[in-house]
Amino acid sequence: MPRVRIGPALPDRKTLDAEIARLRDLGVPELRSRWHTVFRRQPPPHLPRHLLFRVLAYRLQAEHLGDLDSETVRLLDRSGSPEKAGQRAVDATQRTAELRPGTMLGREWNGQTHRVAVLADGFAWNGKTYASLSKVAFAITGTRWSGPKFFGLREKRSKESAP
């Protein structure tokens, strides 16, 4: 007979909600005191009340319901700051958004030059219309590519700038 593992008892949601409600009623000095109790150190002096509350409420939920798994923590650590992630998204959008209908893209692949026309609703190559540059790159090479990278619209990362 296989072993049955019994986990911890499920947390009482009402108790957790009541603890978070008590946190919501605390002032800044009380939240700072609670922070010191929970984290065993003083909170950063610049943290406003709403962030003190949110961090403490998150910690309560993590203790009762479980924290993030290690894979998610690693993913978040690799993603960098929200400002940098947002800027990368804006940069990528701007590079692709610069393609106006009528623009011709060219790429040599296996000794053959391929020309792609940018349309208002996609990209034309070899008599067919494709929804994305990546699909055009796949049609040309038979392998998956980032279309903007394949057509030289994205900068190659140097080894010096890699994290």
C-alpha positions as CSV (number, residue, x, y, z in Angstrom):
1,M,0.0,0.0,0.0
2,P,1.5,3.4,-1.0
3,R,2.3,5.9,1.7
4,V,-0.1,8.8,2.1
5,R,1.5,12.2,2.9
6,I,-0.7,14.4,5.0
7,G,0.1,18.1,4.5
8,P,-0.5,20.9,6.9
9,A,-4.0,21.9,7.7
10,L,-5.6,24.3,5.2
11,P,-5.5,27.9,6.6
12,D,-8.6,29.5,7.8
13,R,-9.4,32.2,5.3
14,K,-11.5,34.2,7.8
15,T,-8.6,34.3,10.2
16,L,-6.2,35.5,7.5
17,D,-8.7,38.1,6.3
18,A,-9.1,39.4,9.9
19,E,-5.3,39.7,10.4
20,I,-5.0,41.7,7.1
21,A,-7.9,43.9,8.2
22,R,-6.1,44.6,11.5
23,L,-3.0,45.5,9.5
24,R,-5.1,47.9,7.4
25,D,-6.1,49.8,10.6
26,L,-2.6,50.3,11.9
27,G,-0.7,53.6,11.5
28,V,2.8,54.0,10.2
29,P,4.5,53.6,13.6
30,E,2.6,50.4,14.3
31,L,3.3,49.0,10.8
32,R,7.0,49.8,11.3
33,S,6.9,48.0,14.7
34,R,5.2,45.0,13.1
35,W,7.8,45.0,10.3
36,H,10.6,44.8,12.9
37,T,8.8,41.9,14.6
38,V,8.3,40.0,11.4
39,F,11.6,40.6,9.6
40,R,13.8,41.1,12.6
41,R,15.1,44.4,11.3
42,Q,14.0,48.0,10.8
43,P,12.0,48.8,7.6
44,P,13.6,51.1,5.1
45,P,13.0,54.6,6.3
46,H,11.6,55.8,2.9
47,L,8.8,53.2,2.6
48,P,5.4,54.8,2.7
49,R,2.5,53.4,4.6
50,H,0.8,51.6,1.7
51,L,4.0,49.7,0.9
52,L,4.6,48.7,4.5
53,F,1.1,47.4,4.6
54,R,1.4,45.5,1.3
55,V,4.7,43.8,2.2
56,L,3.3,42.8,5.6
57,A,0.1,41.5,4.1
58,Y,2.0,39.5,1.5
59,R,4.2,38.0,4.2
60,L,1.0,37.0,6.2
61,Q,-0.5,35.3,3.1
62,A,2.8,33.6,2.2
63,E,3.0,32.2,5.7
64,H,-0.6,30.9,5.6
65,L,-0.9,29.9,2.0
66,G,2.6,29.3,0.9
67,D,5.3,31.4,-0.7
68,L,6.5,31.4,-4.3
69,D,8.2,28.3,-5.5
70,S,12.0,28.5,-6.2
71,E,11.5,28.5,-10.0
72,T,9.3,31.5,-10.0
73,V,11.7,33.3,-7.6
74,R,14.6,32.7,-10.1
75,L,12.4,33.9,-13.0
76,L,11.6,37.1,-11.2
77,D,15.2,37.6,-10.2
78,R,16.3,37.3,-13.8
79,S,13.7,39.7,-15.1
80,G,15.4,42.7,-13.5
81,S,13.7,45.8,-12.3
82,P,10.2,46.7,-13.5
83,E,11.6,49.9,-15.1
84,K,14.1,47.9,-17.2
85,A,11.5,45.3,-18.2
86,G,9.1,48.1,-19.2
87,Q,11.8,49.9,-21.2
88,R,12.7,46.7,-23.1
89,A,9.0,46.2,-24.0
90,V,8.8,49.8,-25.2
91,D,12.0,49.5,-27.2
92,A,10.8,46.3,-28.9
93,T,7.5,47.8,-29.8
94,Q,9.1,50.9,-31.2
95,R,11.4,48.9,-33.4
96,T,8.6,46.8,-34.9
97,A,6.2,49.8,-35.0
98,E,8.7,51.7,-37.2
99,L,7.9,49.4,-40.1
100,R,5.5,51.3,-42.3
101,P,3.4,49.7,-45.1
102,G,5.5,49.8,-48.3
103,T,8.8,49.2,-46.6
104,M,10.9,46.4,-48.3
105,L,13.0,44.2,-46.1
106,G,15.8,42.1,-47.6
107,R,17.8,39.1,-46.3
108,E,20.2,36.7,-47.9
109,W,19.7,33.1,-46.9
110,N,21.7,30.2,-48.4
111,G,22.9,32.3,-51.3
112,Q,19.5,33.6,-52.2
113,T,18.2,37.1,-51.6
114,H,14.7,37.2,-50.1
115,R,12.6,40.4,-50.2
116,V,9.6,41.0,-47.9
117,A,7.1,43.8,-48.4
118,V,5.5,45.3,-45.3
119,L,1.8,45.5,-45.7
120,A,-0.8,47.3,-43.5
121,D,-2.1,43.9,-42.3
122,G,1.0,41.7,-42.5
123,F,4.0,40.8,-44.6
124,A,4.2,39.6,-48.2
125,W,6.8,37.2,-49.4
126,N,6.9,34.9,-52.4
127,G,3.3,35.6,-53.4
128,K,1.8,34.9,-49.9
129,T,0.8,37.1,-47.0
130,Y,2.0,36.3,-43.5
131,A,0.8,37.6,-40.2
132,S,4.3,38.1,-38.7
133,L,7.9,38.4,-39.7
134,S,8.6,35.3,-37.7
135,K,6.3,33.3,-39.9
136,V,8.1,34.6,-43.0
137,A,11.4,33.7,-41.4
138,F,10.1,30.2,-40.8
139,A,8.9,29.9,-44.4
140,I,12.3,30.9,-45.7
141,T,14.5,28.8,-43.3
142,G,12.2,25.9,-42.2
143,T,13.3,26.7,-38.6
144,R,11.9,29.0,-35.9
145,W,13.4,32.4,-35.8
146,S,12.6,35.8,-34.3
147,G,11.4,37.5,-37.4
148,P,12.8,41.0,-36.4
149,K,16.1,39.4,-35.5
150,F,16.3,37.4,-38.7
151,F,15.7,40.5,-40.8
152,G,18.2,42.6,-38.8
153,L,15.7,44.8,-37.0
154,R,17.0,43.9,-33.6
155,E,20.5,44.6,-32.3
156,K,22.7,41.6,-31.6
157,R,23.6,41.4,-27.9
158,S,27.3,41.6,-27.3
159,K,28.9,39.4,-24.7
160,E,29.8,42.6,-22.7
161,S,26.2,43.7,-22.3
162,A,24.9,40.2,-21.4
163,P,23.9,39.9,-17.8
